[in-house]
Amino acid sequence: MLKESIKRIPYALAIGSIMYDILYTRSDVSYTLNVTSKSQSNLGSGHRIAVKNILKYLRRTKDLFLIYGGQELKICGYRDASFQSEKDDSKSQSGYAFTLNGGTASWKSSKQYTTVDSTTEAKYIAISEAATKAVCIRKFVAEPRMFPSISGPIILYCDNNGVIAQAKEPKSHERSNTCYGTTILIREIIDRNQVKIEKIPTYDNIADPFTKALFQEKHESHVNLFSLKHMNDWL
């Protein structure tokens, strides 16, 4: 009886409505939607409650606006991964975010295409996805000379020392067969001076919410890092 009532709920319509918000401004619910949207063919009461909670959260925070500011136009990238977060197939979750003058301009939360054996490998795959996106962004802003101040590589921040070493030291690639294909790509991107990978503390990595659920205090902190501001705070 419960299952039949759940089937009558416009679950897909709710998912689509939330996705519309995510595409334009609400990066703060990307991971949650990514998880709930996978269950459209096998719904349970928990899925309905989860989507309802997302809608409640969006309604409660409808006065959040995505703000861009600053004098010099600057693009920065962040990436993260959650190792084997998928219980069904042990695959990891990737996430990246790019900011323009402090405000998030591009973001993504997605399941990785292959299963890996270590956190470093999961994060390396994530950084390869972010590096590829960085190349596209850099090409987009460079062609019409929209941002003349962006002449150097896009800084891509990473919170894992192993990944940074693997990207910068060719010899370290030999230990990872899974990442071999992405290794060559990242090396070429770095050698062409399109991307530069730098270390960042985990608590400053704004890609963290794209790979896992966070406690409320940490979630609110990252909402601020996304430059999602309440209307009364900036008017």
C-alpha atoms as a printed R data frame, in Angstrom:
    type eleno elety resid chain resno      x      y       z
1   ATOM     1    CA   MET     A     1  0.000  0.000   0.000
2   ATOM     2    CA   LEU     A     2  2.799  2.401   0.957
3   ATOM     3    CA   LYS     A     3  4.735  1.498  -2.181
4   ATOM     4    CA   GLU     A     4  1.704  2.259  -4.359
5   ATOM     5    CA   SER     A     5  1.210  5.662  -2.716
6   ATOM     6    CA   ILE     A     6  4.879  6.506  -3.252
7   ATOM     7    CA   LYS     A     7  4.563  5.695  -6.958
8   ATOM     8    CA   ARG     A     8  1.908  8.420  -7.270
9   ATOM     9    CA   ILE     A     9  4.299 11.091  -5.968
10  ATOM    10    CA   PRO     A    10  5.835 13.226  -8.791
11  ATOM    11    CA   TYR     A    11  9.344 12.266  -7.706
12  ATOM    12    CA   ALA     A    12 10.938 12.847 -11.119
13  ATOM    13    CA   LEU     A    13  9.275 16.265 -11.368
14  ATOM    14    CA   ALA     A    14 10.687 17.260  -7.976
15  ATOM    15    CA   ILE     A    15 14.161 16.063  -9.005
16  ATOM    16    CA   GLY     A    16 13.946 18.100 -12.201
17  ATOM    17    CA   SER     A    17 12.902 21.234 -10.325
18  ATOM    18    CA   ILE     A    18 15.813 20.911  -7.899
19  ATOM    19    CA   MET     A    19 18.217 20.249 -10.773
20  ATOM    20    CA   TYR     A    20 17.139 23.522 -12.396
21  ATOM    21    CA   ASP     A    21 18.183 25.404  -9.255
22  ATOM    22    CA   ILE     A    22 21.506 23.547  -9.100
23  ATOM    23    CA   LEU     A    23 22.386 24.379 -12.707
24  ATOM    24    CA   TYR     A    24 22.199 28.119 -12.071
25  ATOM    25    CA   THR     A    25 22.876 29.011  -8.433
26  ATOM    26    CA   ARG     A    26 22.337 26.344  -5.783
27  ATOM    27    CA   SER     A    27 25.546 24.344  -5.803
28  ATOM    28    CA   ASP     A    28 25.004 23.602  -2.091
29  ATOM    29    CA   VAL     A    29 22.540 20.772  -2.824
30  ATOM    30    CA   SER     A    30 24.437 19.149  -5.717
31  ATOM    31    CA   TYR     A    31 25.616 16.078  -3.811
32  ATOM    32    CA   THR     A    32 22.243 15.436  -2.172
33  ATOM    33    CA   LEU     A    33 20.445 15.566  -5.494
34  ATOM    34    CA   ASN     A    34 23.088 13.358  -7.117
35  ATOM    35    CA   VAL     A    35 22.375 10.670  -4.506
36  ATOM    36    CA   THR     A    36 18.575 10.905  -4.555
37  ATOM    37    CA   SER     A    37 18.265 11.026  -8.356
38  ATOM    38    CA   LYS     A    38 19.831  7.557  -8.684
39  ATOM    39    CA   SER     A    39 16.803  5.892  -7.071
40  ATOM    40    CA   GLN     A    40 13.996  6.932  -9.407
41  ATOM    41    CA   SER     A    41 13.411  3.345 -10.588
42  ATOM    42    CA   ASN     A    42 13.304  1.839  -7.089
43  ATOM    43    CA   LEU     A    43 11.687  4.347  -4.769
44  ATOM    44    CA   GLY     A    44 11.150  3.955  -1.055
45  ATOM    45    CA   SER     A    45  9.658  6.196   1.596
46  ATOM    46    CA   GLY     A    46 13.167  7.365   2.521
47  ATOM    47    CA   HIS     A    47 13.726  8.756  -0.978
48  ATOM    48    CA   ARG     A    48 10.502 10.752  -0.831
49  ATOM    49    CA   ILE     A    49 11.446 12.179   2.562
50  ATOM    50    CA   ALA     A    50 14.933 13.099   1.324
51  ATOM    51    CA   VAL     A    51 13.601 15.011  -1.681
52  ATOM    52    CA   LYS     A    52 10.993 16.704   0.497
53  ATOM    53    CA   ASN     A    53 13.747 17.844   2.866
54  ATOM    54    CA   ILE     A    54 15.741 19.303  -0.047
55  ATOM    55    CA   LEU     A    55 12.697 21.284  -1.165
56  ATOM    56    CA   LYS     A    56 12.137 22.510   2.394
57  ATOM    57    CA   TYR     A    57 15.767 23.588   2.637
58  ATOM    58    CA   LEU     A    58 15.591 25.470  -0.669
59  ATOM    59    CA   ARG     A    59 12.413 27.211   0.427
60  ATOM    60    CA   ARG     A    60 13.934 28.148   3.788
61  ATOM    61    CA   THR     A    61 17.032 29.581   2.083
62  ATOM    62    CA   LYS     A    62 15.341 31.144  -0.942
63  ATOM    63    CA   ASP     A    63 16.942 34.505  -0.126
64  ATOM    64    CA   LEU     A    64 20.441 33.154  -0.868
65  ATOM    65    CA   PHE     A    65 22.088 34.842  -3.837
66  ATOM    66    CA   LEU     A    66 25.285 33.908  -5.665
67  ATOM    67    CA   ILE     A    67 27.610 36.907  -5.390
68  ATOM    68    CA   TYR     A    68 30.697 37.757  -7.432
69  ATOM    69    CA   GLY     A    69 33.051 40.553  -6.411
70  ATOM    70    CA   GLY     A    70 36.584 41.897  -6.378
71  ATOM    71    CA   GLN     A    71 38.727 44.011  -8.661
72  ATOM    72    CA   GLU     A    72 40.895 41.545 -10.596
73  ATOM    73    CA   LEU     A    73 39.141 38.753 -12.458
74  ATOM    74    CA   LYS     A    74 40.477 35.465 -11.151
75  ATOM    75    CA   ILE     A    75 39.489 31.837 -11.718
76  ATOM    76    CA   CYS     A    76 40.384 29.102  -9.204
77  ATOM    77    CA   GLY     A    77 39.530 25.406  -9.167
78  ATOM    78    CA   TYR     A    78 38.942 22.950  -6.332
79  ATOM    79    CA   ARG     A    79 38.448 19.219  -6.435
80  ATOM    80    CA   ASP     A    80 37.799 16.354  -4.015
81  ATOM    81    CA   ALA     A    81 36.776 12.692  -3.906
82  ATOM    82    CA   SER     A    82 35.119 10.364  -1.418
83  ATOM    83    CA   PHE     A    83 36.708  6.893  -1.546
84  ATOM    84    CA   GLN     A    84 34.306  3.998  -2.298
85  ATOM    85    CA   SER     A    85 31.277  5.917  -1.054
86  ATOM    86    CA   GLU     A    86 28.903  3.869  -3.215
87  ATOM    87    CA   LYS     A    87 27.735  0.813  -1.258
88  ATOM    88    CA   ASP     A    88 26.378 -1.028  -4.312
89  ATOM    89    CA   ASP     A    89 29.509 -1.067  -6.490
90  ATOM    90    CA   SER     A    90 32.244  0.419  -4.231
91  ATOM    91    CA   LYS     A    91 32.846  3.289  -6.628
92  ATOM    92    CA   SER     A    92 33.989  6.682  -5.409
93  ATOM    93    CA   GLN     A    93 32.371 10.097  -5.684
94  ATOM    94    CA   SER     A    94 34.065 13.006  -7.459
95  ATOM    95    CA   GLY     A    95 33.381 16.690  -7.094
96  ATOM    96    CA   TYR     A    96 34.843 19.927  -8.398
97  ATOM    97    CA   ALA     A    97 34.106 23.638  -8.218
98  ATOM    98    CA   PHE     A    98 35.524 26.649 -10.038
99  ATOM    99    CA   THR     A    99 35.208 30.149  -8.651
100 ATOM   100    CA   LEU     A   100 35.223 33.475 -10.463
101 ATOM   101    CA   ASN     A   101 36.129 36.389  -8.198
102 ATOM   102    CA   GLY     A   102 35.157 34.337  -5.156
103 ATOM   103    CA   GLY     A   103 31.773 33.121  -6.402
104 ATOM   104    CA   THR     A   104 31.199 29.598  -7.717
105 ATOM   105    CA   ALA     A   105 30.885 29.634 -11.503
106 ATOM   106    CA   SER     A   106 31.041 25.927 -12.402
107 ATOM   107    CA   TRP     A   107 30.542 22.817 -10.276
108 ATOM   108    CA   LYS     A   108 29.809 19.110 -10.513
109 ATOM   109    CA   SER     A   109 29.127 16.103  -8.271
110 ATOM   110    CA   SER     A   110 29.266 12.662  -9.907
111 ATOM   111    CA   LYS     A   111 30.106  8.992  -9.395
112 ATOM   112    CA   GLN     A   112 33.445  7.876 -10.822
113 ATOM   113    CA   TYR     A   113 33.501  5.619 -13.870
114 ATOM   114    CA   THR     A   114 35.729  2.912 -12.346
115 ATOM   115    CA   THR     A   115 36.495  1.259  -9.008
116 ATOM   116    CA   VAL     A   116 39.857  2.076  -7.422
117 ATOM   117    CA   ASP     A   117 41.876  0.608  -4.567
118 ATOM   118    CA   SER     A   118 42.961  3.700  -2.650
119 ATOM   119    CA   THR     A   119 41.944  7.197  -1.640
120 ATOM   120    CA   THR     A   120 44.838  8.646  -3.638
121 ATOM   121    CA   GLU     A   121 43.643  6.955  -6.837
122 ATOM   122    CA   ALA     A   122 40.085  8.194  -6.279
123 ATOM   123    CA   LYS     A   123 41.328 11.732  -5.738
124 ATOM   124    CA   TYR     A   124 43.633 11.462  -8.767
125 ATOM   125    CA   ILE     A   125 40.720 10.567 -11.012
126 ATOM   126    CA   ALA     A   126 38.826 13.515  -9.528
127 ATOM   127    CA   ILE     A   127 41.663 15.908 -10.259
128 ATOM   128    CA   SER     A   128 41.903 14.667 -13.847
129 ATOM   129    CA   GLU     A   129 38.223 15.491 -14.349
130 ATOM   130    CA   ALA     A   130 38.736 18.939 -12.833
131 ATOM   131    CA   ALA     A   131 41.880 19.567 -14.900
132 ATOM   132    CA   THR     A   132 40.010 18.736 -18.114
133 ATOM   133    CA   LYS     A   133 37.252 21.152 -17.118
134 ATOM   134    CA   ALA     A   134 39.868 23.814 -16.304
135 ATOM   135    CA   VAL     A   135 41.253 23.558 -19.843
136 ATOM   136    CA   CYS     A   136 37.760 24.127 -21.280
137 ATOM   137    CA   ILE     A   137 37.148 27.113 -19.002
138 ATOM   138    CA   ARG     A   138 40.520 28.644 -19.811
139 ATOM   139    CA   LYS     A   139 39.882 28.260 -23.544
140 ATOM   140    CA   PHE     A   140 36.428 29.805 -23.199
141 ATOM   141    CA   VAL     A   141 37.619 32.928 -21.381
142 ATOM   142    CA   ALA     A   142 40.763 33.338 -23.496
143 ATOM   143    CA   GLU     A   143 39.307 33.229 -27.017
144 ATOM   144    CA   PRO     A   144 37.162 36.403 -26.875
145 ATOM   145    CA   ARG     A   145 39.707 38.061 -24.556
146 ATOM   146    CA   MET     A   146 37.041 38.366 -21.893
147 ATOM   147    CA   PHE     A   147 39.555 38.192 -19.050
148 ATOM   148    CA   PRO     A   148 42.926 39.633 -20.144
149 ATOM   149    CA   SER     A   149 44.202 39.267 -16.567
150 ATOM   150    CA   ILE     A   150 43.976 35.464 -16.899
151 ATOM   151    CA   SER     A   151 47.184 34.775 -18.780
152 ATOM   152    CA   GLY     A   152 48.778 32.130 -16.553
153 ATOM   153    CA   PRO     A   153 47.593 28.654 -15.573
154 ATOM   154    CA   ILE     A   154 44.400 28.105 -13.596
155 ATOM   155    CA   ILE     A   155 45.251 27.145 -10.023
156 ATOM   156    CA   LEU     A   156 43.656 23.813  -9.106
157 ATOM   157    CA   TYR     A   157 43.619 23.226  -5.359
158 ATOM   158    CA   CYS     A   158 44.048 19.753  -3.877
159 ATOM   159    CA   ASP     A   159 44.125 18.561  -0.246
160 ATOM   160    CA   ASN     A   160 46.045 15.316  -0.854
161 ATOM   161    CA   ASN     A   161 49.859 15.288  -0.916
162 ATOM   162    CA   GLY     A   162 49.953 11.929  -2.701
163 ATOM   163    CA   VAL     A   163 47.928 13.263  -5.613
164 ATOM   164    CA   ILE     A   164 50.129 16.343  -5.924
165 ATOM   165    CA   ALA     A   165 53.267 14.195  -5.961
166 ATOM   166    CA   GLN     A   166 51.753 11.833  -8.521
167 ATOM   167    CA   ALA     A   167 50.844 14.732 -10.800
168 ATOM   168    CA   LYS     A   168 54.279 16.356 -10.579
169 ATOM   169    CA   GLU     A   169 56.608 13.329 -10.446
170 ATOM   170    CA   PRO     A   170 56.390 10.981 -13.464
171 ATOM   171    CA   LYS     A   171 58.103  8.109 -11.613
172 ATOM   172    CA   SER     A   172 55.296  7.909  -9.063
173 ATOM   173    CA   HIS     A   173 52.827  7.006 -11.828
174 ATOM   174    CA   GLU     A   174 54.281  3.515 -12.148
175 ATOM   175    CA   ARG     A   175 52.611  2.464  -8.902
176 ATOM   176    CA   SER     A   176 49.098  3.043 -10.239
177 ATOM   177    CA   ASN     A   177 47.853  1.112 -13.269
178 ATOM   178    CA   THR     A   178 44.293  2.377 -12.794
179 ATOM   179    CA   CYS     A   179 45.336  6.000 -13.178
180 ATOM   180    CA   TYR     A   180 47.801  5.447 -16.013
181 ATOM   181    CA   GLY     A   181 45.477  6.821 -18.688
182 ATOM   182    CA   THR     A   182 44.734 10.006 -16.782
183 ATOM   183    CA   THR     A   183 48.391 10.408 -15.799
184 ATOM   184    CA   ILE     A   184 49.518 11.255 -19.334
185 ATOM   185    CA   LEU     A   185 46.664 13.715 -19.784
186 ATOM   186    CA   ILE     A   186 47.391 15.604 -16.561
187 ATOM   187    CA   ARG     A   187 51.119 15.741 -17.302
188 ATOM   188    CA   GLU     A   188 50.392 17.287 -20.706
189 ATOM   189    CA   ILE     A   189 48.010 19.841 -19.183
190 ATOM   190    CA   ILE     A   190 50.579 20.835 -16.554
191 ATOM   191    CA   ASP     A   191 53.431 20.949 -19.093
192 ATOM   192    CA   ARG     A   192 51.365 23.233 -21.348
193 ATOM   193    CA   ASN     A   193 51.041 25.619 -18.388
194 ATOM   194    CA   GLN     A   194 47.253 25.408 -18.479
195 ATOM   195    CA   VAL     A   195 46.823 24.172 -14.905
196 ATOM   196    CA   LYS     A   196 48.933 24.398 -11.766
197 ATOM   197    CA   ILE     A   197 48.148 22.091  -8.825
198 ATOM   198    CA   GLU     A   198 48.604 23.497  -5.326
199 ATOM   199    CA   LYS     A   199 47.950 22.269  -1.778
200 ATOM   200    CA   ILE     A   200 45.032 23.511   0.290
201 ATOM   201    CA   PRO     A   201 43.834 22.514   3.790
202 ATOM   202    CA   THR     A   202 40.830 20.184   3.771
203 ATOM   203    CA   TYR     A   203 38.614 22.653   5.655
204 ATOM   204    CA   ASP     A   204 39.227 25.277   2.944
205 ATOM   205    CA   ASN     A   205 38.468 22.908   0.059
206 ATOM   206    CA   ILE     A   206 35.102 24.072  -1.239
207 ATOM   207    CA   ALA     A   207 34.696 20.888  -3.324
208 ATOM   208    CA   ASP     A   208 34.204 18.851  -0.126
209 ATOM   209    CA   PRO     A   209 30.364 19.152  -0.106
210 ATOM   210    CA   PHE     A   210 30.209 17.675  -3.624
211 ATOM   211    CA   THR     A   211 31.511 14.295  -2.414
212 ATOM   212    CA   LYS     A   212 29.801 13.681   0.923
213 ATOM   213    CA   ALA     A   213 27.082 14.855   3.290
214 ATOM   214    CA   LEU     A   214 28.296 17.341   5.903
215 ATOM   215    CA   PHE     A   215 27.098 18.291   9.364
216 ATOM   216    CA   GLN     A   216 25.093 21.515   9.498
217 ATOM   217    CA   GLU     A   217 27.861 23.757  10.843
218 ATOM   218    CA   LYS     A   218 30.353 22.650   8.192
219 ATOM   219    CA   HIS     A   219 27.708 22.803   5.472
220 ATOM   220    CA   GLU     A   220 26.868 26.404   6.369
221 ATOM   221    CA   SER     A   221 30.565 27.268   6.347
222 ATOM   222    CA   HIS     A   222 30.898 25.941   2.795
223 ATOM   223    CA   VAL     A   223 27.755 27.772   1.690
224 ATOM   224    CA   ASN     A   224 29.594 30.932   2.667
225 ATOM   225    CA   LEU     A   225 32.701 29.775   0.758
226 ATOM   226    CA   PHE     A   226 30.495 29.293  -2.323
227 ATOM   227    CA   SER     A   227 29.695 33.020  -1.947
228 ATOM   228    CA   LEU     A   228 26.015 32.244  -1.479
229 ATOM   229    CA   LYS     A   229 24.895 35.242   0.584
230 ATOM   230    CA   HIS     A   230 21.624 36.141   2.255
231 ATOM   231    CA   MET     A   231 20.016 39.144   0.612
232 ATOM   232    CA   ASN     A   232 20.082 41.253   3.781
233 ATOM   233    CA   ASP     A   233 23.843 40.697   4.145
234 ATOM   234    CA   TRP     A   234 24.838 42.390   0.894
235 ATOM   235    CA   LEU     A   235 22.098 44.874   0.044
